[in-house]
Amino acid sequence: MEATITTQNSIALAALQVEVAYLKAAVARLDLINTAQSEKLDRVLAQLAEARGGWRTLMMLGGAAGTIGSGVTWLVSHWRA
């Protein structure tokens, strides 16, 4: 009977060792995936930072063009009168 318990304990220990090895491999894969996602996120954030400056420039140009256009319209409308 004691040999059976020792055998069952050995089998249970071996099963736990296999499960721990599997979990270690899964954690290693998740770590690689996390690293890749972090790199992609850094690239996306860098692209957004560049786009943010471009939008500011476009808005300033649009505001300047609107101001000049309204100034020209005001001059034309007052010149005729």
mmCIF file of the N, C-alpha and C atoms, coordinates in Angstrom:
data_MODEL
# 
_entry.id   MODEL 
# 
loop_
_atom_site.group_PDB 
_atom_site.id 
_atom_site.type_symbol 
_atom_site.label_atom_id 
_atom_site.label_alt_id 
_atom_site.label_comp_id 
_atom_site.label_asym_id 
_atom_site.label_entity_id 
_atom_site.label_seq_id 
_atom_site.pdbx_PDB_ins_code 
_atom_site.Cartn_x 
_atom_site.Cartn_y 
_atom_site.Cartn_z 
_atom_site.occupancy 
_atom_site.B_iso_or_equiv 
_atom_site.pdbx_formal_charge 
_atom_site.auth_seq_id 
_atom_site.auth_comp_id 
_atom_site.auth_asym_id 
_atom_site.auth_atom_id 
_atom_site.pdbx_PDB_model_num 
ATOM 1   N N  . MET A 1 1  ? 0.817   -1.187  0.000   1.00 0.00 ? 1  MET A N  1 
ATOM 2   C CA . MET A 1 1  ? 0.000   0.000   0.000   1.00 0.00 ? 1  MET A CA 1 
ATOM 3   C C  . MET A 1 1  ? 0.871   1.265   0.000   1.00 0.00 ? 1  MET A C  1 
ATOM 4   N N  . GLU A 1 2  ? 1.992   1.191   0.726   1.00 0.00 ? 2  GLU A N  1 
ATOM 5   C CA . GLU A 1 2  ? 2.876   2.352   0.778   1.00 0.00 ? 2  GLU A CA 1 
ATOM 6   C C  . GLU A 1 2  ? 3.549   2.585   -0.577  1.00 0.00 ? 2  GLU A C  1 
ATOM 7   N N  . ALA A 1 3  ? 3.805   1.541   -1.294  1.00 0.00 ? 3  ALA A N  1 
ATOM 8   C CA . ALA A 1 3  ? 4.396   1.668   -2.625  1.00 0.00 ? 3  ALA A CA 1 
ATOM 9   C C  . ALA A 1 3  ? 3.416   2.331   -3.587  1.00 0.00 ? 3  ALA A C  1 
ATOM 10  N N  . THR A 1 4  ? 2.130   2.045   -3.427  1.00 0.00 ? 4  THR A N  1 
ATOM 11  C CA . THR A 1 4  ? 1.108   2.648   -4.274  1.00 0.00 ? 4  THR A CA 1 
ATOM 12  C C  . THR A 1 4  ? 1.027   4.153   -4.024  1.00 0.00 ? 4  THR A C  1 
ATOM 13  N N  . ILE A 1 5  ? 1.081   4.537   -2.752  1.00 0.00 ? 5  ILE A N  1 
ATOM 14  C CA . ILE A 1 5  ? 1.030   5.972   -2.407  1.00 0.00 ? 5  ILE A CA 1 
ATOM 15  C C  . ILE A 1 5  ? 2.275   6.671   -2.938  1.00 0.00 ? 5  ILE A C  1 
ATOM 16  N N  . THR A 1 6  ? 3.429   6.050   -2.812  1.00 0.00 ? 6  THR A N  1 
ATOM 17  C CA . THR A 1 6  ? 4.670   6.633   -3.323  1.00 0.00 ? 6  THR A CA 1 
ATOM 18  C C  . THR A 1 6  ? 4.607   6.758   -4.840  1.00 0.00 ? 6  THR A C  1 
ATOM 19  N N  . THR A 1 7  ? 4.063   5.765   -5.500  1.00 0.00 ? 7  THR A N  1 
ATOM 20  C CA . THR A 1 7  ? 3.922   5.803   -6.957  1.00 0.00 ? 7  THR A CA 1 
ATOM 21  C C  . THR A 1 7  ? 2.954   6.905   -7.374  1.00 0.00 ? 7  THR A C  1 
ATOM 22  N N  . GLN A 1 8  ? 1.838   7.017   -6.664  1.00 0.00 ? 8  GLN A N  1 
ATOM 23  C CA . GLN A 1 8  ? 0.863   8.071   -6.989  1.00 0.00 ? 8  GLN A CA 1 
ATOM 24  C C  . GLN A 1 8  ? 1.460   9.453   -6.765  1.00 0.00 ? 8  GLN A C  1 
ATOM 25  N N  . ASN A 1 9  ? 2.237   9.594   -5.676  1.00 0.00 ? 9  ASN A N  1 
ATOM 26  C CA . ASN A 1 9  ? 2.891   10.881  -5.417  1.00 0.00 ? 9  ASN A CA 1 
ATOM 27  C C  . ASN A 1 9  ? 3.912   11.214  -6.503  1.00 0.00 ? 9  ASN A C  1 
ATOM 28  N N  . SER A 1 10 ? 4.636   10.190  -6.966  1.00 0.00 ? 10 SER A N  1 
ATOM 29  C CA . SER A 1 10 ? 5.615   10.404  -8.038  1.00 0.00 ? 10 SER A CA 1 
ATOM 30  C C  . SER A 1 10 ? 4.921   10.815  -9.338  1.00 0.00 ? 10 SER A C  1 
ATOM 31  N N  . ILE A 1 11 ? 3.805   10.171  -9.631  1.00 0.00 ? 11 ILE A N  1 
ATOM 32  C CA . ILE A 1 11 ? 3.047   10.512  -10.843 1.00 0.00 ? 11 ILE A CA 1 
ATOM 33  C C  . ILE A 1 11 ? 2.489   11.925  -10.737 1.00 0.00 ? 11 ILE A C  1 
ATOM 34  N N  . ALA A 1 12 ? 1.948   12.275  -9.570  1.00 0.00 ? 12 ALA A N  1 
ATOM 35  C CA . ALA A 1 12 ? 1.402   13.622  -9.375  1.00 0.00 ? 12 ALA A CA 1 
ATOM 36  C C  . ALA A 1 12 ? 2.506   14.666  -9.487  1.00 0.00 ? 12 ALA A C  1 
ATOM 37  N N  . LEU A 1 13 ? 3.680   14.371  -8.935  1.00 0.00 ? 13 LEU A N  1 
ATOM 38  C CA . LEU A 1 13 ? 4.809   15.297  -9.020  1.00 0.00 ? 13 LEU A CA 1 
ATOM 39  C C  . LEU A 1 13 ? 5.262   15.475  -10.469 1.00 0.00 ? 13 LEU A C  1 
ATOM 40  N N  . ALA A 1 14 ? 5.306   14.394  -11.221 1.00 0.00 ? 14 ALA A N  1 
ATOM 41  C CA . ALA A 1 14 ? 5.694   14.478  -12.631 1.00 0.00 ? 14 ALA A CA 1 
ATOM 42  C C  . ALA A 1 14 ? 4.674   15.294  -13.418 1.00 0.00 ? 14 ALA A C  1 
ATOM 43  N N  . ALA A 1 15 ? 3.386   15.114  -13.124 1.00 0.00 ? 15 ALA A N  1 
ATOM 44  C CA . ALA A 1 15 ? 2.343   15.882  -13.810 1.00 0.00 ? 15 ALA A CA 1 
ATOM 45  C C  . ALA A 1 15 ? 2.482   17.367  -13.494 1.00 0.00 ? 15 ALA A C  1 
ATOM 46  N N  . LEU A 1 16 ? 2.784   17.673  -12.242 1.00 0.00 ? 16 LEU A N  1 
ATOM 47  C CA . LEU A 1 16 ? 2.977   19.079  -11.867 1.00 0.00 ? 16 LEU A CA 1 
ATOM 48  C C  . LEU A 1 16 ? 4.205   19.676  -12.556 1.00 0.00 ? 16 LEU A C  1 
ATOM 49  N N  . GLN A 1 17 ? 5.262   18.888  -12.687 1.00 0.00 ? 17 GLN A N  1 
ATOM 50  C CA . GLN A 1 17 ? 6.453   19.381  -13.363 1.00 0.00 ? 17 GLN A CA 1 
ATOM 51  C C  . GLN A 1 17 ? 6.176   19.672  -14.834 1.00 0.00 ? 17 GLN A C  1 
ATOM 52  N N  . VAL A 1 18 ? 5.394   18.807  -15.466 1.00 0.00 ? 18 VAL A N  1 
ATOM 53  C CA . VAL A 1 18 ? 5.026   19.039  -16.864 1.00 0.00 ? 18 VAL A CA 1 
ATOM 54  C C  . VAL A 1 18 ? 4.167   20.292  -16.976 1.00 0.00 ? 18 VAL A C  1 
ATOM 55  N N  . GLU A 1 19 ? 3.233   20.463  -16.065 1.00 0.00 ? 19 GLU A N  1 
ATOM 56  C CA . GLU A 1 19 ? 2.357   21.637  -16.097 1.00 0.00 ? 19 GLU A CA 1 
ATOM 57  C C  . GLU A 1 19 ? 3.152   22.919  -15.857 1.00 0.00 ? 19 GLU A C  1 
ATOM 58  N N  . VAL A 1 20 ? 4.106   22.886  -14.938 1.00 0.00 ? 20 VAL A N  1 
ATOM 59  C CA . VAL A 1 20 ? 4.949   24.064  -14.691 1.00 0.00 ? 20 VAL A CA 1 
ATOM 60  C C  . VAL A 1 20 ? 5.784   24.384  -15.923 1.00 0.00 ? 20 VAL A C  1 
ATOM 61  N N  . ALA A 1 21 ? 6.315   23.366  -16.584 1.00 0.00 ? 21 ALA A N  1 
ATOM 62  C CA . ALA A 1 21 ? 7.100   23.594  -17.808 1.00 0.00 ? 21 ALA A CA 1 
ATOM 63  C C  . ALA A 1 21 ? 6.230   24.223  -18.887 1.00 0.00 ? 21 ALA A C  1 
ATOM 64  N N  . TYR A 1 22 ? 5.001   23.739  -19.025 1.00 0.00 ? 22 TYR A N  1 
ATOM 65  C CA . TYR A 1 22 ? 4.077   24.310  -20.007 1.00 0.00 ? 22 TYR A CA 1 
ATOM 66  C C  . TYR A 1 22 ? 3.771   25.766  -19.671 1.00 0.00 ? 22 TYR A C  1 
ATOM 67  N N  . LEU A 1 23 ? 3.523   26.049  -18.392 1.00 0.00 ? 23 LEU A N  1 
ATOM 68  C CA . LEU A 1 23 ? 3.212   27.421  -17.986 1.00 0.00 ? 23 LEU A CA 1 
ATOM 69  C C  . LEU A 1 23 ? 4.403   28.350  -18.198 1.00 0.00 ? 23 LEU A C  1 
ATOM 70  N N  . LYS A 1 24 ? 5.612   27.855  -17.969 1.00 0.00 ? 24 LYS A N  1 
ATOM 71  C CA . LYS A 1 24 ? 6.812   28.667  -18.226 1.00 0.00 ? 24 LYS A CA 1 
ATOM 72  C C  . LYS A 1 24 ? 6.909   29.022  -19.707 1.00 0.00 ? 24 LYS A C  1 
ATOM 73  N N  . ALA A 1 25 ? 6.639   28.052  -20.564 1.00 0.00 ? 25 ALA A N  1 
ATOM 74  C CA . ALA A 1 25 ? 6.681   28.304  -22.005 1.00 0.00 ? 25 ALA A CA 1 
ATOM 75  C C  . ALA A 1 25 ? 5.593   29.295  -22.407 1.00 0.00 ? 25 ALA A C  1 
ATOM 76  N N  . ALA A 1 26 ? 4.412   29.172  -21.817 1.00 0.00 ? 26 ALA A N  1 
ATOM 77  C CA . ALA A 1 26 ? 3.312   30.089  -22.135 1.00 0.00 ? 26 ALA A CA 1 
ATOM 78  C C  . ALA A 1 26 ? 3.653   31.509  -21.691 1.00 0.00 ? 26 ALA A C  1 
ATOM 79  N N  . VAL A 1 27 ? 4.265   31.649  -20.524 1.00 0.00 ? 27 VAL A N  1 
ATOM 80  C CA . VAL A 1 27 ? 4.655   32.977  -20.037 1.00 0.00 ? 27 VAL A CA 1 
ATOM 81  C C  . VAL A 1 27 ? 5.734   33.565  -20.943 1.00 0.00 ? 27 VAL A C  1 
ATOM 82  N N  . ALA A 1 28 ? 6.647   32.748  -21.407 1.00 0.00 ? 28 ALA A N  1 
ATOM 83  C CA . ALA A 1 28 ? 7.691   33.240  -22.318 1.00 0.00 ? 28 ALA A CA 1 
ATOM 84  C C  . ALA A 1 28 ? 7.073   33.735  -23.621 1.00 0.00 ? 28 ALA A C  1 
ATOM 85  N N  . ARG A 1 29 ? 6.081   32.996  -24.151 1.00 0.00 ? 29 ARG A N  1 
ATOM 86  C CA . ARG A 1 29 ? 5.400   33.439  -25.375 1.00 0.00 ? 29 ARG A CA 1 
ATOM 87  C C  . ARG A 1 29 ? 4.654   34.750  -25.137 1.00 0.00 ? 29 ARG A C  1 
ATOM 88  N N  . LEU A 1 30 ? 3.981   34.845  -24.001 1.00 0.00 ? 30 LEU A N  1 
ATOM 89  C CA . LEU A 1 30 ? 3.261   36.078  -23.685 1.00 0.00 ? 30 LEU A CA 1 
ATOM 90  C C  . LEU A 1 30 ? 4.212   37.255  -23.539 1.00 0.00 ? 30 LEU A C  1 
ATOM 91  N N  . ASP A 1 31 ? 5.380   37.008  -22.997 1.00 0.00 ? 31 ASP A N  1 
ATOM 92  C CA . ASP A 1 31 ? 6.381   38.066  -22.856 1.00 0.00 ? 31 ASP A CA 1 
ATOM 93  C C  . ASP A 1 31 ? 6.835   38.561  -24.227 1.00 0.00 ? 31 ASP A C  1 
ATOM 94  N N  . LEU A 1 32 ? 7.044   37.636  -25.164 1.00 0.00 ? 32 LEU A N  1 
ATOM 95  C CA . LEU A 1 32 ? 7.430   38.032  -26.528 1.00 0.00 ? 32 LEU A CA 1 
ATOM 96  C C  . LEU A 1 32 ? 6.320   38.831  -27.202 1.00 0.00 ? 32 LEU A C  1 
ATOM 97  N N  . ILE A 1 33 ? 5.080   38.384  -27.031 1.00 0.00 ? 33 ILE A N  1 
ATOM 98  C CA . ILE A 1 33 ? 3.943   39.100  -27.620 1.00 0.00 ? 33 ILE A CA 1 
ATOM 99  C C  . ILE A 1 33 ? 3.820   40.488  -27.011 1.00 0.00 ? 33 ILE A C  1 
ATOM 100 N N  . ASN A 1 34 ? 3.999   40.603  -25.699 1.00 0.00 ? 34 ASN A N  1 
ATOM 101 C CA . ASN A 1 34 ? 3.913   41.887  -25.019 1.00 0.00 ? 34 ASN A CA 1 
ATOM 102 C C  . ASN A 1 34 ? 5.002   42.840  -25.507 1.00 0.00 ? 34 ASN A C  1 
ATOM 103 N N  . THR A 1 35 ? 6.201   42.316  -25.708 1.00 0.00 ? 35 THR A N  1 
ATOM 104 C CA . THR A 1 35 ? 7.296   43.149  -26.211 1.00 0.00 ? 35 THR A CA 1 
ATOM 105 C C  . THR A 1 35 ? 6.978   43.658  -27.619 1.00 0.00 ? 35 THR A C  1 
ATOM 106 N N  . ALA A 1 36 ? 6.456   42.783  -28.471 1.00 0.00 ? 36 ALA A N  1 
ATOM 107 C CA . ALA A 1 36 ? 6.109   43.192  -29.835 1.00 0.00 ? 36 ALA A CA 1 
ATOM 108 C C  . ALA A 1 36 ? 4.995   44.244  -29.823 1.00 0.00 ? 36 ALA A C  1 
ATOM 109 N N  . GLN A 1 37 ? 4.007   44.067  -28.971 1.00 0.00 ? 37 GLN A N  1 
ATOM 110 C CA . GLN A 1 37 ? 2.915   45.034  -28.893 1.00 0.00 ? 37 GLN A CA 1 
ATOM 111 C C  . GLN A 1 37 ? 3.402   46.378  -28.365 1.00 0.00 ? 37 GLN A C  1 
ATOM 112 N N  . SER A 1 38 ? 4.330   46.358  -27.424 1.00 0.00 ? 38 SER A N  1 
ATOM 113 C CA . SER A 1 38 ? 4.890   47.604  -26.905 1.00 0.00 ? 38 SER A CA 1 
ATOM 114 C C  . SER A 1 38 ? 5.644   48.360  -27.998 1.00 0.00 ? 38 SER A C  1 
ATOM 115 N N  . GLU A 1 39 ? 6.396   47.622  -28.821 1.00 0.00 ? 39 GLU A N  1 
ATOM 116 C CA . GLU A 1 39 ? 7.113   48.263  -29.924 1.00 0.00 ? 39 GLU A CA 1 
ATOM 117 C C  . GLU A 1 39 ? 6.135   48.885  -30.922 1.00 0.00 ? 39 GLU A C  1 
ATOM 118 N N  . LYS A 1 40 ? 5.066   48.155  -31.243 1.00 0.00 ? 40 LYS A N  1 
ATOM 119 C CA . LYS A 1 40 ? 4.071   48.683  -32.168 1.00 0.00 ? 40 LYS A CA 1 
ATOM 120 C C  . LYS A 1 40 ? 3.389   49.921  -31.587 1.00 0.00 ? 40 LYS A C  1 
ATOM 121 N N  . LEU A 1 41 ? 3.080   49.889  -30.309 1.00 0.00 ? 41 LEU A N  1 
ATOM 122 C CA . LEU A 1 41 ? 2.439   51.033  -29.666 1.00 0.00 ? 41 LEU A CA 1 
ATOM 123 C C  . LEU A 1 41 ? 3.356   52.247  -29.682 1.00 0.00 ? 41 LEU A C  1 
ATOM 124 N N  . ASP A 1 42 ? 4.646   52.040  -29.466 1.00 0.00 ? 42 ASP A N  1 
ATOM 125 C CA . ASP A 1 42 ? 5.602   53.147  -29.530 1.00 0.00 ? 42 ASP A CA 1 
ATOM 126 C C  . ASP A 1 42 ? 5.628   53.765  -30.923 1.00 0.00 ? 42 ASP A C  1 
ATOM 127 N N  . ARG A 1 43 ? 5.569   52.908  -31.955 1.00 0.00 ? 43 ARG A N  1 
ATOM 128 C CA . ARG A 1 43 ? 5.556   53.429  -33.323 1.00 0.00 ? 43 ARG A CA 1 
ATOM 129 C C  . ARG A 1 43 ? 4.280   54.217  -33.612 1.00 0.00 ? 43 ARG A C  1 
ATOM 130 N N  . VAL A 1 44 ? 3.154   53.733  -33.120 1.00 0.00 ? 44 VAL A N  1 
ATOM 131 C CA . VAL A 1 44 ? 1.877   54.432  -33.327 1.00 0.00 ? 44 VAL A CA 1 
ATOM 132 C C  . VAL A 1 44 ? 1.903   55.781  -32.614 1.00 0.00 ? 44 VAL A C  1 
ATOM 133 N N  . LEU A 1 45 ? 2.415   55.813  -31.389 1.00 0.00 ? 45 LEU A N  1 
ATOM 134 C CA . LEU A 1 45 ? 2.484   57.074  -30.645 1.00 0.00 ? 45 LEU A CA 1 
ATOM 135 C C  . LEU A 1 45 ? 3.412   58.076  -31.327 1.00 0.00 ? 45 LEU A C  1 
ATOM 136 N N  . ALA A 1 46 ? 4.512   57.594  -31.875 1.00 0.00 ? 46 ALA A N  1 
ATOM 137 C CA . ALA A 1 46 ? 5.427   58.486  -32.601 1.00 0.00 ? 46 ALA A CA 1 
ATOM 138 C C  . ALA A 1 46 ? 4.739   59.055  -33.836 1.00 0.00 ? 46 ALA A C  1 
ATOM 139 N N  . GLN A 1 47 ? 3.993   58.224  -34.547 1.00 0.00 ? 47 GLN A N  1 
ATOM 140 C CA . GLN A 1 47 ? 3.272   58.679  -35.739 1.00 0.00 ? 47 GLN A CA 1 
ATOM 141 C C  . GLN A 1 47 ? 2.217   59.708  -35.367 1.00 0.00 ? 47 GLN A C  1 
ATOM 142 N N  . LEU A 1 48 ? 1.519   59.490  -34.260 1.00 0.00 ? 48 LEU A N  1 
ATOM 143 C CA . LEU A 1 48 ? 0.508   60.453  -33.821 1.00 0.00 ? 48 LEU A CA 1 
ATOM 144 C C  . LEU A 1 48 ? 1.138   61.780  -33.418 1.00 0.00 ? 48 LEU A C  1 
ATOM 145 N N  . ALA A 1 49 ? 2.308   61.727  -32.799 1.00 0.00 ? 49 ALA A N  1 
ATOM 146 C CA . ALA A 1 49 ? 2.994   62.961  -32.419 1.00 0.00 ? 49 ALA A CA 1 
ATOM 147 C C  . ALA A 1 49 ? 3.369   63.771  -33.659 1.00 0.00 ? 49 ALA A C  1 
ATOM 148 N N  . GLU A 1 50 ? 3.798   63.083  -34.716 1.00 0.00 ? 50 GLU A N  1 
ATOM 149 C CA . GLU A 1 50 ? 4.123   63.780  -35.965 1.00 0.00 ? 50 GLU A CA 1 
ATOM 150 C C  . GLU A 1 50 ? 2.863   64.362  -36.602 1.00 0.00 ? 50 GLU A C  1 
ATOM 151 N N  . ALA A 1 51 ? 1.786   63.620  -36.572 1.00 0.00 ? 51 ALA A N  1 
ATOM 152 C CA . ALA A 1 51 ? 0.538   64.084  -37.181 1.00 0.00 ? 51 ALA A CA 1 
ATOM 153 C C  . ALA A 1 51 ? -0.019  65.281  -36.429 1.00 0.00 ? 51 ALA A C  1 
ATOM 154 N N  . ARG A 1 52 ? 0.162   65.305  -35.105 1.00 0.00 ? 52 ARG A N  1 
ATOM 155 C CA . ARG A 1 52 ? -0.352  66.404  -34.309 1.00 0.00 ? 52 ARG A CA 1 
ATOM 156 C C  . ARG A 1 52 ? 0.283   67.734  -34.743 1.00 0.00 ? 52 ARG A C  1 
ATOM 157 N N  . GLY A 1 53 ? 1.572   67.747  -35.014 1.00 0.00 ? 53 GLY A N  1 
ATOM 158 C CA . GLY A 1 53 ? 2.244   68.949  -35.496 1.00 0.00 ? 53 GLY A CA 1 
ATOM 159 C C  . GLY A 1 53 ? 1.754   69.348  -36.880 1.00 0.00 ? 53 GLY A C  1 
ATOM 160 N N  . GLY A 1 54 ? 1.499   68.368  -37.728 1.00 0.00 ? 54 GLY A N  1 
ATOM 161 C CA . GLY A 1 54 ? 0.983   68.649  -39.068 1.00 0.00 ? 54 GLY A CA 1 
ATOM 162 C C  . GLY A 1 54 ? -0.397  69.277  -39.026 1.00 0.00 ? 54 GLY A C  1 
ATOM 163 N N  . TRP A 1 55 ? -1.260  68.801  -38.118 1.00 0.00 ? 55 TRP A N  1 
ATOM 164 C CA . TRP A 1 55 ? -2.599  69.375  -37.998 1.00 0.00 ? 55 TRP A CA 1 
ATOM 165 C C  . TRP A 1 55 ? -2.541  70.815  -37.524 1.00 0.00 ? 55 TRP A C  1 
ATOM 166 N N  . ARG A 1 56 ? -1.636  71.093  -36.591 1.00 0.00 ? 56 ARG A N  1 
ATOM 167 C CA . ARG A 1 56 ? -1.488  72.482  -36.122 1.00 0.00 ? 56 ARG A CA 1 
ATOM 168 C C  . ARG A 1 56 ? -1.093  73.397  -37.273 1.00 0.00 ? 56 ARG A C  1 
ATOM 169 N N  . THR A 1 57 ? -0.147  72.941  -38.087 1.00 0.00 ? 57 THR A N  1 
ATOM 170 C CA . THR A 1 57 ? 0.300   73.743  -39.224 1.00 0.00 ? 57 THR A CA 1 
ATOM 171 C C  . THR A 1 57 ? -0.847  73.978  -40.206 1.00 0.00 ? 57 THR A C  1 
ATOM 172 N N  . LEU A 1 58 ? -1.600  72.920  -40.504 1.00 0.00 ? 58 LEU A N  1 
ATOM 173 C CA . LEU A 1 58 ? -2.733  73.074  -41.419 1.00 0.00 ? 58 LEU A CA 1 
ATOM 174 C C  . LEU A 1 58 ? -3.794  74.022  -40.858 1.00 0.00 ? 58 LEU A C  1 
ATOM 175 N N  . MET A 1 59 ? -4.054  73.948  -39.573 1.00 0.00 ? 59 MET A N  1 
ATOM 176 C CA . MET A 1 59 ? -5.053  74.835  -38.965 1.00 0.00 ? 59 MET A CA 1 
ATOM 177 C C  . MET A 1 59 ? -4.580  76.286  -38.998 1.00 0.00 ? 59 MET A C  1 
ATOM 178 N N  . MET A 1 60 ? -3.285  76.507  -38.763 1.00 0.00 ? 60 MET A N  1 
ATOM 179 C CA . MET A 1 60 ? -2.776  77.885  -38.826 1.00 0.00 ? 60 MET A CA 1 
ATOM 180 C C  . MET A 1 60 ? -2.850  78.418  -40.254 1.00 0.00 ? 60 MET A C  1 
ATOM 181 N N  . LEU A 1 61 ? -2.503  77.589  -41.233 1.00 0.00 ? 61 LEU A N  1 
ATOM 182 C CA . LEU A 1 61 ? -2.600  78.018  -42.627 1.00 0.00 ? 61 LEU A CA 1 
ATOM 183 C C  . LEU A 1 61 ? -4.049  78.294  -43.020 1.00 0.00 ? 61 LEU A C  1 
ATOM 184 N N  . GLY A 1 62 ? -4.965  77.431  -42.572 1.00 0.00 ? 62 GLY A N  1 
ATOM 185 C CA . GLY A 1 62 ? -6.383  77.639  -42.868 1.00 0.00 ? 62 GLY A CA 1 
ATOM 186 C C  . GLY A 1 62 ? -6.905  78.914  -42.215 1.00 0.00 ? 62 GLY A C  1 
ATOM 187 N N  . GLY A 1 63 ? -6.500  79.177  -40.980 1.00 0.00 ? 63 GLY A N  1 
ATOM 188 C CA . GLY A 1 63 ? -6.916  80.403  -40.302 1.00 0.00 ? 63 GLY A CA 1 
ATOM 189 C C  . GLY A 1 63 ? -6.367  81.645  -40.993 1.00 0.00 ? 63 GLY A C  1 
ATOM 190 N N  . ALA A 1 64 ? -5.103  81.564  -41.412 1.00 0.00 ? 64 ALA A N  1 
ATOM 191 C CA . ALA A 1 64 ? -4.507  82.702  -42.118 1.00 0.00 ? 64 ALA A CA 1 
ATOM 192 C C  . ALA A 1 64 ? -5.206  82.927  -43.458 1.00 0.00 ? 64 ALA A C  1 
ATOM 193 N N  . ALA A 1 65 ? -5.499  81.850  -44.179 1.00 0.00 ? 65 ALA A N  1 
ATOM 194 C CA . ALA A 1 65 ? -6.179  81.989  -45.468 1.00 0.00 ? 65 ALA A CA 1 
ATOM 195 C C  . ALA A 1 65 ? -7.585  82.556  -45.278 1.00 0.00 ? 65 ALA A C  1 
ATOM 196 N N  . GLY A 1 66 ? -8.277  82.115  -44.239 1.00 0.00 ? 66 GLY A N  1 
ATOM 197 C CA . GLY A 1 66 ? -9.613  82.656  -43.965 1.00 0.00 ? 66 GLY A CA 1 
ATOM 198 C C  . GLY A 1 66 ? -9.562  84.136  -43.612 1.00 0.00 ? 66 GLY A C  1 
ATOM 199 N N  . THR A 1 67 ? -8.564  84.523  -42.832 1.00 0.00 ? 67 THR A N  1 
ATOM 200 C CA . THR A 1 67 ? -8.421  85.924  -42.461 1.00 0.00 ? 67 THR A CA 1 
ATOM 201 C C  . THR A 1 67 ? -8.109  86.783  -43.682 1.00 0.00 ? 67 THR A C  1 
ATOM 202 N N  . ILE A 1 68 ? -7.195  86.342  -44.505 1.00 0.00 ? 68 ILE A N  1 
ATOM 203 C CA . ILE A 1 68 ? -6.842  87.091  -45.716 1.00 0.00 ? 68 ILE A CA 1 
ATOM 204 C C  . ILE A 1 68 ? -8.035  87.154  -46.660 1.00 0.00 ? 68 ILE A C  1 
ATOM 205 N N  . GLY A 1 69 ? -8.745  86.035  -46.823 1.00 0.00 ? 69 GLY A N  1 
ATOM 206 C CA . GLY A 1 69 ? -9.922  86.019  -47.701 1.00 0.00 ? 69 GLY A CA 1 
ATOM 207 C C  . GLY A 1 69 ? -11.004 86.966  -47.218 1.00 0.00 ? 69 GLY A C  1 
ATOM 208 N N  . SER A 1 70 ? -11.252 86.984  -45.905 1.00 0.00 ? 70 SER A N  1 
ATOM 209 C CA . SER A 1 70 ? -12.282 87.901  -45.402 1.00 0.00 ? 70 SER A CA 1 
ATOM 210 C C  . SER A 1 70 ? -11.822 89.354  -45.514 1.00 0.00 ? 70 SER A C  1 
ATOM 211 N N  . GLY A 1 71 ? -10.508 89.583  -45.362 1.00 0.00 ? 71 GLY A N  1 
ATOM 212 C CA . GLY A 1 71 ? -9.989  90.945  -45.534 1.00 0.00 ? 71 GLY A CA 1 
ATOM 213 C C  . GLY A 1 71 ? -10.152 91.428  -46.971 1.00 0.00 ? 71 GLY A C  1 
ATOM 214 N N  . VAL A 1 72 ? -9.867  90.560  -47.926 1.00 0.00 ? 72 VAL A N  1 
ATOM 215 C CA . VAL A 1 72 ? -10.024 90.915  -49.339 1.00 0.00 ? 72 VAL A CA 1 
ATOM 216 C C  . VAL A 1 72 ? -11.497 91.162  -49.649 1.00 0.00 ? 72 VAL A C  1 
ATOM 217 N N  . THR A 1 73 ? -12.378 90.333  -49.120 1.00 0.00 ? 73 THR A N  1 
ATOM 218 C CA . THR A 1 73 ? -13.818 90.516  -49.330 1.00 0.00 ? 73 THR A CA 1 
ATOM 219 C C  . THR A 1 73 ? -14.286 91.844  -48.752 1.00 0.00 ? 73 THR A C  1 
ATOM 220 N N  . TRP A 1 74 ? -13.806 92.191  -47.577 1.00 0.00 ? 74 TRP A N  1 
ATOM 221 C CA . TRP A 1 74 ? -14.171 93.466  -46.950 1.00 0.00 ? 74 TRP A CA 1 
ATOM 222 C C  . TRP A 1 74 ? -13.680 94.634  -47.804 1.00 0.00 ? 74 TRP A C  1 
ATOM 223 N N  . LEU A 1 75 ? -12.417 94.531  -48.301 1.00 0.00 ? 75 LEU A N  1 
ATOM 224 C CA . LEU A 1 75 ? -11.882 95.600  -49.137 1.00 0.00 ? 75 LEU A CA 1 
ATOM 225 C C  . LEU A 1 75 ? -12.699 95.748  -50.419 1.00 0.00 ? 75 LEU A C  1 
ATOM 226 N N  . VAL A 1 76 ? -13.025 94.657  -51.092 1.00 0.00 ? 76 VAL A N  1 
ATOM 227 C CA . VAL A 1 76 ? -13.791 94.703  -52.339 1.00 0.00 ? 76 VAL A CA 1 
ATOM 228 C C  . VAL A 1 76 ? -15.169 95.291  -52.089 1.00 0.00 ? 76 VAL A C  1 
ATOM 229 N N  . SER A 1 77 ? -15.834 94.894  -51.009 1.00 0.00 ? 77 SER A N  1 
ATOM 230 C CA . SER A 1 77 ? -17.175 95.391  -50.743 1.00 0.00 ? 77 SER A CA 1 
ATOM 231 C C  . SER A 1 77 ? -17.155 96.875  -50.363 1.00 0.00 ? 77 SER A C  1 
ATOM 232 N N  . HIS A 1 78 ? -16.120 97.377  -49.741 1.00 0.00 ? 78 HIS A N  1 
ATOM 233 C CA . HIS A 1 78 ? -16.048 98.795  -49.379 1.00 0.00 ? 78 HIS A CA 1 
ATOM 234 C C  . HIS A 1 78 ? -15.476 99.656  -50.516 1.00 0.00 ? 78 HIS A C  1 
ATOM 235 N N  . TRP A 1 79 ? -14.782 99.044  -51.431 1.00 0.00 ? 79 TRP A N  1 
ATOM 236 C CA . TRP A 1 79 ? -14.192 99.778  -52.531 1.00 0.00 ? 79 TRP A CA 1 
ATOM 237 C C  . TRP A 1 79 ? -15.279 100.196 -53.513 1.00 0.00 ? 79 TRP A C  1 
ATOM 238 N N  . ARG A 1 80 ? -16.286 99.346  -53.726 1.00 0.00 ? 80 ARG A N  1 
ATOM 239 C CA . ARG A 1 80 ? -17.358 99.646  -54.653 1.00 0.00 ? 80 ARG A CA 1 
ATOM 240 C C  . ARG A 1 80 ? -18.247 100.779 -54.138 1.00 0.00 ? 80 ARG A C  1 
ATOM 241 N N  . ALA A 1 81 ? -18.386 100.870 -52.831 1.00 0.00 ? 81 ALA A N  1 
ATOM 242 C CA . ALA A 1 81 ? -19.335 101.838 -52.278 1.00 0.00 ? 81 ALA A CA 1 
ATOM 243 C C  . ALA A 1 81 ? -18.872 103.239 -52.332 1.00 0.00 ? 81 ALA A C  1 
# 
